Amino acid sequence: MDTHTYQTEGYRRNGGVSTFLVVFGIFVLCVCLFVGIFHLNGLQSTEVEFPQKYYFLARECEETTSSAVAGQVYFSGGAGYLLEANGQSAVALACYFTQEEAESVQRTLSEKGTETLILEMAPKTVTLHGEKTEEKERILSNAKTLDTCAKILYDAANGLERTTLSQEEARAAVRGVVKVLSGLRTENGSECYSRWNVCLKEAERRGIEIAEGILFAKDLRYLQVQLCYSAATIGGYLS
């Protein structure tokens, strides 16, 4: 082999090694970038703070007697919704959106011999990480939608009680709420809403049931309390 041929073969070998090193370097760089981006996404976080606040007018009870108390409350015209707040069991008669209104009704009931307590509840701040941070606005929208639906039911229950609202008008309000909840659940496509969507489905089912027969104010109050309580505990449903 002459010198020229030897040098050419050497250049080829060196060129092949250089190409390999360049390709390998690009591969390593891509892997590092991928790992870095993945790591940064994992570090991303955002807090979801909710403006809603609810005041549940309730009767405190033991867990063993909760069903009986709920029946008594419902029979007397209250919502009769079982809830847990601050580690205690209670049966909600109604839910209000201001403390003043809750206290006013509480005083009226006290004068009639019915003692109640007011449970103030608000959604806790939720911290989202990684890709879930993209769901912040939708989560806020879910809570706001339930709040709006609850206020519609609250007004409808008062209308029925004061006979300023007909059965058909009240039924239209309930069916409208059911439709909104169904649409909301359908659009909650992310996996983090799986448990929350079950909660929405339960409210839908309740709305469909009460809309089939004669509507009473206490039935609308039950569904309203259910929505308020769900909104107040939304953070526990987000996985």
Residue frames relative to the residue before (quaternion, step in Angstrom):
aa qw qx qy qz dx dy dz
M 1.0000 0.0000 0.0000 0.0000 0.00 0.00 0.00
D 0.3511 -0.7528 0.5136 0.2149 3.55 -0.79 1.02
T 0.7139 -0.4711 0.3092 0.4157 3.54 -1.30 0.29
H 0.6398 0.5412 -0.3263 0.4374 3.57 0.98 -0.86
T 0.6615 0.5048 -0.2989 0.4672 3.55 0.95 -0.93
Y 0.6425 0.5350 -0.3095 0.4529 3.59 0.97 -0.88
Q 0.6703 0.4930 -0.2976 0.4681 3.55 0.96 -0.92
T 0.6319 0.5371 -0.3289 0.4517 3.59 1.05 -0.79
E 0.6554 0.4990 -0.3070 0.4767 3.55 0.96 -0.89
G 0.6313 0.5354 -0.3258 0.4568 3.57 1.04 -0.73
Y 0.6445 0.5172 -0.3166 0.4658 3.55 0.98 -0.86
R 0.6418 0.5283 -0.3243 0.4515 3.55 1.02 -0.84
R 0.6619 0.4956 -0.3119 0.4679 3.55 0.95 -0.93
N 0.6679 0.5001 -0.3023 0.4608 3.56 0.90 -0.91
G 0.6426 0.5266 -0.3145 0.4593 3.54 1.06 -0.83
G 0.6492 0.5179 -0.3123 0.4612 3.57 1.02 -0.83
V 0.6444 0.5122 -0.3150 0.4724 3.56 1.01 -0.84
S 0.6556 0.5190 -0.3110 0.4518 3.56 0.94 -0.90
T 0.6462 0.5185 -0.3116 0.4653 3.57 0.97 -0.88
F 0.6399 0.5318 -0.3114 0.4591 3.54 0.99 -0.90
L 0.6732 0.5026 -0.2949 0.4552 3.54 0.93 -0.96
V 0.6370 0.5275 -0.3228 0.4602 3.58 1.03 -0.80
V 0.6693 0.4941 -0.2911 0.4725 3.56 0.91 -0.99
F 0.6525 0.5155 -0.3044 0.4646 3.55 0.96 -0.90
G 0.6443 0.5294 -0.3118 0.4555 3.56 1.01 -0.85
I 0.6449 0.5106 -0.3139 0.4743 3.58 1.00 -0.86
F 0.6327 0.5406 -0.3231 0.4506 3.57 1.01 -0.86
V 0.6664 0.4996 -0.2921 0.4701 3.57 0.91 -0.98
L 0.6415 0.5322 -0.3169 0.4526 3.56 1.01 -0.85
C 0.6508 0.5173 -0.3081 0.4625 3.57 0.97 -0.87
V 0.6420 0.5178 -0.3186 0.4671 3.54 0.99 -0.87
C 0.6604 0.5112 -0.3040 0.4583 3.57 0.93 -0.90
L 0.6495 0.5127 -0.3145 0.4653 3.56 1.00 -0.84
F 0.6443 0.5271 -0.3128 0.4574 3.55 0.99 -0.89
V 0.6660 0.4927 -0.2916 0.4781 3.56 0.91 -0.95
G 0.6518 0.5279 -0.3128 0.4456 3.55 0.99 -0.87
I 0.6630 0.4986 -0.2994 0.4713 3.57 0.94 -0.94
F 0.6426 0.5249 -0.3147 0.4610 3.56 0.98 -0.91
H 0.6620 0.5102 -0.2964 0.4622 3.55 0.99 -0.90
L 0.6607 0.5081 -0.3055 0.4604 3.57 0.97 -0.87
N 0.6283 0.5289 -0.3307 0.4649 3.56 1.04 -0.79
G 0.6484 0.5200 -0.3077 0.4631 3.53 1.06 -0.80
L 0.6791 0.4896 -0.2845 0.4671 3.57 1.12 -0.65
Q 0.5377 0.6318 -0.4034 0.3861 3.60 1.19 -0.44
S 0.1088 0.7875 -0.6008 0.0839 3.56 -0.94 0.82
T 0.0350 -0.7768 0.6284 0.0192 3.53 -1.25 0.49
E 0.3468 -0.7374 0.5435 0.2013 3.54 -1.13 0.62
V 0.2250 -0.7521 0.6075 0.1210 3.55 -1.06 0.84
E 0.0528 -0.7992 0.5986 -0.0124 3.57 -0.55 1.19
F 0.2427 -0.8029 0.5367 0.0918 3.55 -0.79 1.09
P 0.3907 -0.7443 0.4935 0.2234 3.61 -0.95 0.81
Q 0.5405 0.6678 -0.3930 0.3278 3.60 1.20 -0.41
K 0.0203 0.7678 -0.6402 0.0146 3.54 -1.23 0.62
Y 0.1015 -0.8201 0.5632 0.0034 3.56 -0.91 0.96
Y 0.1956 -0.7667 0.6051 0.0887 3.53 -1.20 0.71
F 0.1365 -0.8160 0.5610 0.0297 3.54 -0.25 1.32
L 0.2335 -0.7343 0.6235 0.1324 3.53 -0.81 1.06
A 0.1068 0.8478 -0.4964 0.1534 3.54 -0.37 1.22
R 0.3433 -0.6723 0.6039 0.2557 3.49 -1.40 0.14
E 0.3908 -0.7174 0.5286 0.2304 3.54 -0.81 1.02
C 0.0488 0.8027 -0.5913 0.0612 3.56 -1.05 0.74
E 0.5172 -0.5930 0.5064 0.3528 3.53 -1.31 0.27
E 0.6328 -0.5506 0.3817 0.3882 3.54 -1.17 0.56
T 0.6630 0.5263 -0.3024 0.4382 3.57 1.05 -0.77
T 0.7541 0.3543 -0.2041 0.5139 3.59 1.15 -0.51
S 0.3741 0.7759 -0.4541 0.2278 3.59 1.29 -0.02
S 0.6582 0.5162 -0.3191 0.4455 3.60 0.91 -0.85
A 0.6588 0.5071 -0.3049 0.4646 3.57 0.98 -0.85
V 0.6558 0.4999 -0.3053 0.4763 3.58 0.97 -0.88
A 0.6291 0.5358 -0.3335 0.4539 3.60 1.00 -0.83
G 0.6494 0.5169 -0.3099 0.4637 3.57 1.01 -0.80
Q 0.6458 0.5211 -0.3091 0.4646 3.56 1.00 -0.85
V 0.6628 0.5083 -0.2994 0.4611 3.56 0.93 -0.94
Y 0.6687 0.4985 -0.2994 0.4634 3.57 0.92 -0.91
F 0.6485 0.5307 -0.3123 0.4475 3.56 0.98 -0.87
S 0.7099 0.4506 -0.2490 0.4806 3.58 1.10 -0.75
G 0.6766 -0.5338 0.2748 0.4263 3.59 1.31 0.13
G 0.5615 0.5966 -0.3915 0.4190 3.58 1.29 0.07
A 0.7011 -0.4667 0.3270 0.4285 3.54 -1.29 0.14
G 0.1873 -0.8148 0.5254 0.1579 3.59 0.90 -0.90
Y 0.3957 0.7273 -0.4666 0.3111 3.56 1.13 0.67
L 0.3549 -0.7372 0.5419 0.1920 3.57 -0.80 1.06
L 0.0941 0.8006 -0.5877 0.0686 3.56 -0.90 0.88
E 0.3101 -0.7115 0.6004 0.1927 3.51 -1.37 0.35
A 0.1058 0.7903 -0.5956 0.0975 3.55 -0.82 1.00
N 0.8486 -0.0240 -0.0335 0.5274 3.54 -0.79 1.10
G 0.7134 -0.4812 0.2455 0.4465 3.53 1.01 0.86
Q 0.6775 0.4578 -0.3078 0.4865 3.59 1.20 0.17
S 0.4202 -0.6872 0.5369 0.2507 3.53 -1.18 0.71
A 0.0695 0.7877 -0.6084 0.0681 3.55 -1.05 0.75
V 0.2971 -0.7161 0.6002 0.1966 3.52 -1.32 0.37
A 0.3062 -0.7840 0.5174 0.1547 3.55 -0.59 1.17
L 0.3125 -0.7203 0.5912 0.1844 3.53 -1.00 0.92
A 0.7708 -0.1295 0.1390 0.6081 3.55 1.07 -0.88
C 0.2452 -0.7412 0.5994 0.1765 3.53 -1.32 0.12
Y 0.1373 -0.7987 0.5847 0.0371 3.55 -0.96 0.97
F 0.4583 -0.7101 0.4797 0.2358 3.52 -1.23 0.52
T 0.7378 0.2481 -0.2054 0.5932 3.56 1.32 0.03
Q 0.5600 -0.6166 0.4405 0.3348 3.55 -1.11 0.66
E 0.6146 0.5777 -0.3408 0.4152 3.57 1.04 -0.78
E 0.6793 0.4832 -0.2930 0.4683 3.56 0.92 -0.90
A 0.6357 0.5267 -0.3275 0.4596 3.58 0.99 -0.82
E 0.6756 0.4931 -0.2912 0.4644 3.58 0.94 -0.88
S 0.6141 0.5526 -0.3425 0.4474 3.57 1.08 -0.71
V 0.6787 0.4682 -0.2821 0.4905 3.58 0.91 -0.93
Q 0.6158 0.5549 -0.3424 0.4423 3.57 1.03 -0.77
R 0.6516 0.5100 -0.3136 0.4658 3.61 0.96 -0.84
T 0.6404 0.5319 -0.3193 0.4527 3.56 0.98 -0.85
L 0.6719 0.4868 -0.2900 0.4769 3.57 0.94 -0.90
S 0.6281 0.5457 -0.3327 0.4439 3.57 1.02 -0.79
E 0.6377 0.5272 -0.3149 0.4650 3.58 1.04 -0.79
K 0.6975 0.4404 -0.2586 0.5027 3.56 1.19 -0.55
G 0.6215 -0.5911 0.3215 0.4013 3.57 1.30 0.13
T 0.5983 0.5449 -0.3678 0.4580 3.61 1.25 0.19
E 0.1886 -0.8012 0.5622 0.0803 3.56 -0.49 1.20
T 0.0079 -0.8006 0.5974 -0.0462 3.57 -0.88 0.97
L 0.2599 -0.7209 0.6073 0.2096 3.52 -1.35 0.05
I 0.3400 -0.7204 0.5651 0.2149 3.55 -1.22 0.47
L 0.1413 -0.7856 0.6005 0.0470 3.53 -0.74 1.12
E 0.1948 -0.7809 0.5860 0.0940 3.56 -0.54 1.17
M 0.0420 0.8051 -0.5881 0.0654 3.56 -0.76 1.04
A 0.0213 0.7734 -0.6328 0.0307 3.54 -1.12 0.75
P 0.5737 -0.5906 0.4247 0.3763 3.60 -1.07 0.62
K 0.4069 -0.7045 0.5259 0.2483 3.56 -0.93 0.88
T 0.5904 -0.5663 0.4366 0.3742 3.56 -1.18 0.56
V 0.2037 -0.7808 0.5851 0.0806 3.54 -0.91 1.02
T 0.2115 -0.7655 0.5946 0.1255 3.59 -0.94 0.88
L 0.1631 -0.7899 0.5883 0.0575 3.56 -0.75 1.11
H 0.1662 -0.7919 0.5833 0.0706 3.56 -1.05 0.79
G 0.8465 0.1974 -0.1324 0.4764 3.55 -1.26 0.53
E 0.8475 -0.1112 0.1051 0.5083 3.54 -0.99 -0.90
K 0.5798 0.6086 -0.3736 0.3922 3.58 1.16 -0.52
T 0.5206 0.6429 -0.4218 0.3711 3.59 1.19 -0.37
E 0.5933 0.5850 -0.3525 0.4260 3.57 1.20 -0.53
E 0.6549 0.5370 -0.3024 0.4374 3.59 1.24 -0.40
K 0.3643 0.7794 -0.4650 0.2088 3.60 1.25 -0.10
E 0.7160 0.4543 -0.2707 0.4557 3.58 0.68 -1.05
R 0.6446 0.5178 -0.3245 0.4595 3.58 1.02 -0.73
I 0.6299 0.5246 -0.3322 0.4667 3.58 1.01 -0.77
L 0.6408 0.5105 -0.3131 0.4803 3.57 0.98 -0.85
S 0.6462 0.5247 -0.3092 0.4599 3.56 1.03 -0.82
N 0.6187 0.5443 -0.3395 0.4536 3.60 1.03 -0.76
A 0.6780 0.4869 -0.2886 0.4690 3.57 0.87 -0.97
K 0.6597 0.5108 -0.3043 0.4596 3.58 0.96 -0.86
T 0.6437 0.5298 -0.3185 0.4512 3.58 1.00 -0.82
L 0.6527 0.4948 -0.3172 0.4780 3.58 0.95 -0.82
D 0.6249 0.5424 -0.3302 0.4542 3.55 1.03 -0.79
T 0.6600 0.5070 -0.2966 0.4683 3.57 0.96 -0.89
C 0.6543 0.5091 -0.3037 0.4695 3.57 0.95 -0.90
A 0.6364 0.5319 -0.3231 0.4558 3.58 1.00 -0.84
K 0.6655 0.4979 -0.3058 0.4645 3.60 0.97 -0.80
I 0.5999 0.5440 -0.3516 0.4697 3.58 1.11 -0.63
L 0.6768 0.4819 -0.2819 0.4799 3.58 0.94 -0.92
Y 0.6078 0.5572 -0.3433 0.4497 3.58 1.06 -0.74
D 0.6804 0.4755 -0.2796 0.4825 3.57 0.90 -0.94
A 0.6498 0.5165 -0.3174 0.4584 3.58 1.01 -0.80
A 0.6369 0.5211 -0.3270 0.4646 3.60 1.00 -0.80
N 0.6551 0.4969 -0.3067 0.4794 3.58 0.96 -0.84
G 0.6389 0.5363 -0.3202 0.4491 3.56 1.04 -0.79
L 0.6486 0.5032 -0.3122 0.4782 3.57 1.00 -0.82
E 0.6645 0.5266 -0.2974 0.4390 3.54 0.94 -0.96
R 0.7429 0.3813 -0.2051 0.5106 3.58 1.05 -0.80
T 0.4129 -0.7413 0.4242 0.3162 3.57 1.38 0.06
T 0.4489 0.6615 -0.4760 0.3664 3.57 1.09 0.69
L 0.7114 0.3487 -0.2215 0.5685 3.55 1.35 -0.05
S 0.3788 -0.7345 0.5174 0.2223 3.56 -0.88 0.93
Q 0.6814 -0.4668 0.3668 0.4281 3.54 -1.31 0.21
E 0.6743 0.5011 -0.3002 0.4518 3.58 0.90 -0.88
E 0.6454 0.5099 -0.3200 0.4701 3.57 1.02 -0.75
A 0.6525 0.4994 -0.3070 0.4803 3.57 1.01 -0.81
R 0.6442 0.5182 -0.3157 0.4657 3.57 1.01 -0.84
A 0.6295 0.5292 -0.3295 0.4638 3.58 1.02 -0.76
A 0.6350 0.5279 -0.3258 0.4603 3.57 1.05 -0.77
V 0.6633 0.4991 -0.3033 0.4679 3.58 0.93 -0.89
R 0.6783 0.4859 -0.2946 0.4659 3.57 0.86 -0.91
G 0.6143 0.5386 -0.3479 0.4599 3.57 1.07 -0.64
V 0.6436 0.5135 -0.3108 0.4749 3.56 1.01 -0.83
V 0.6376 0.5286 -0.3241 0.4572 3.58 0.96 -0.87
K 0.6522 0.5209 -0.3072 0.4570 3.57 0.96 -0.88
V 0.6497 0.5109 -0.3107 0.4694 3.58 0.97 -0.85
L 0.6632 0.5080 -0.3045 0.4576 3.59 0.91 -0.91
S 0.6419 0.5261 -0.3174 0.4587 3.56 1.02 -0.82
G 0.6659 0.4984 -0.2946 0.4704 3.57 0.97 -0.88
L 0.6318 0.5362 -0.3225 0.4575 3.54 1.03 -0.82
R 0.6675 0.5062 -0.2931 0.4606 3.57 0.90 -0.96
T 0.6529 0.5290 -0.3132 0.4426 3.58 0.97 -0.87
E 0.7118 0.4576 -0.2532 0.4688 3.57 1.02 -0.80
N 0.5717 0.5653 -0.3861 0.4522 3.59 1.26 -0.21
G 0.0111 -0.8753 0.4826 -0.0270 3.55 0.41 1.25
S 0.5892 0.6043 -0.3746 0.3839 3.58 1.11 -0.58
E 0.6013 -0.5983 0.4063 0.3397 3.53 -1.16 0.70
C 0.6035 0.5930 -0.3630 0.3904 3.60 1.09 -0.59
Y 0.6615 0.5041 -0.3062 0.4631 3.61 1.26 -0.25
S 0.3458 0.7877 -0.4729 0.1908 3.61 1.24 -0.02
R 0.7197 0.4150 -0.2517 0.4964 3.61 0.82 -0.94
W 0.6275 0.5423 -0.3280 0.4523 3.56 1.05 -0.75
N 0.6430 0.5272 -0.3189 0.4549 3.58 1.00 -0.78
V 0.5946 0.5437 -0.3585 0.4716 3.59 1.13 -0.60
C 0.6275 0.5359 -0.3133 0.4699 3.56 1.06 -0.82
L 0.6580 0.4987 -0.3003 0.4776 3.59 0.96 -0.86
K 0.6376 0.5378 -0.3198 0.4495 3.56 1.01 -0.83
E 0.6323 0.5296 -0.3296 0.4595 3.59 1.01 -0.76
A 0.6526 0.5006 -0.3080 0.4782 3.58 1.02 -0.81
E 0.6081 0.5476 -0.3410 0.4627 3.58 1.05 -0.77
R 0.6629 0.5245 -0.2969 0.4441 3.55 0.88 -1.03
R 0.6519 0.5114 -0.3093 0.4667 3.55 0.98 -0.87
G 0.6551 0.5217 -0.3066 0.4524 3.56 0.97 -0.86
I 0.6429 0.5185 -0.3152 0.4675 3.57 0.98 -0.84
E 0.6501 0.5375 -0.3099 0.4388 3.58 0.97 -0.88
I 0.7395 0.4255 -0.2574 0.4537 3.58 0.72 -1.01
A 0.6271 0.5534 -0.3388 0.4309 3.59 1.17 -0.51
E 0.5886 0.6095 -0.3573 0.3931 3.58 1.24 -0.30
G 0.7873 0.2884 -0.1537 0.5229 3.59 1.05 -0.66
I 0.7357 -0.3271 0.2949 0.5145 3.53 -1.23 -0.54
L 0.3239 -0.7690 0.5249 0.1678 3.55 -0.83 0.99
F 0.1120 -0.7577 0.6404 0.0571 3.52 -1.07 0.89
A 0.6360 -0.5479 0.3779 0.3904 3.56 -1.16 0.62
K 0.6466 0.5422 -0.3271 0.4253 3.59 0.98 -0.80
D 0.6176 0.5389 -0.3486 0.4546 3.61 1.13 -0.59
L 0.6593 0.4874 -0.2989 0.4883 3.55 1.02 -0.81
R 0.6304 0.5301 -0.3320 0.4598 3.57 1.07 -0.74
Y 0.6084 0.5554 -0.3502 0.4457 3.57 1.03 -0.77
L 0.6952 0.4627 -0.2752 0.4763 3.57 0.84 -1.00
Q 0.6256 0.5345 -0.3345 0.4595 3.58 1.04 -0.73
V 0.6535 0.4989 -0.3035 0.4816 3.58 0.95 -0.90
Q 0.6229 0.5498 -0.3315 0.4470 3.57 1.00 -0.82
L 0.6790 0.4779 -0.2868 0.4779 3.59 0.93 -0.87
C 0.6456 0.5165 -0.3221 0.4611 3.60 0.98 -0.82
Y 0.6672 0.4970 -0.2990 0.4674 3.56 0.94 -0.89
S 0.6326 0.5227 -0.3249 0.4702 3.59 1.04 -0.77
A 0.6559 0.5009 -0.3084 0.4730 3.57 0.94 -0.87
A 0.6705 0.5150 -0.2958 0.4445 3.58 1.00 -0.85
T 0.7626 0.3232 -0.1712 0.5336 3.59 1.19 -0.54
I 0.2402 0.8301 -0.4809 0.1483 3.59 1.24 0.36
G 0.6090 0.5903 -0.3532 0.3949 3.60 1.02 -0.74
G 0.6618 0.5264 -0.3069 0.4367 3.57 1.05 -0.70
Y 0.6651 0.5060 -0.2981 0.4613 3.58 1.24 -0.33
L 0.6311 0.5571 -0.3332 0.4246 3.58 1.19 -0.43
S 0.1313 -0.8253 0.5481 0.0346 3.59 -0.43 1.23
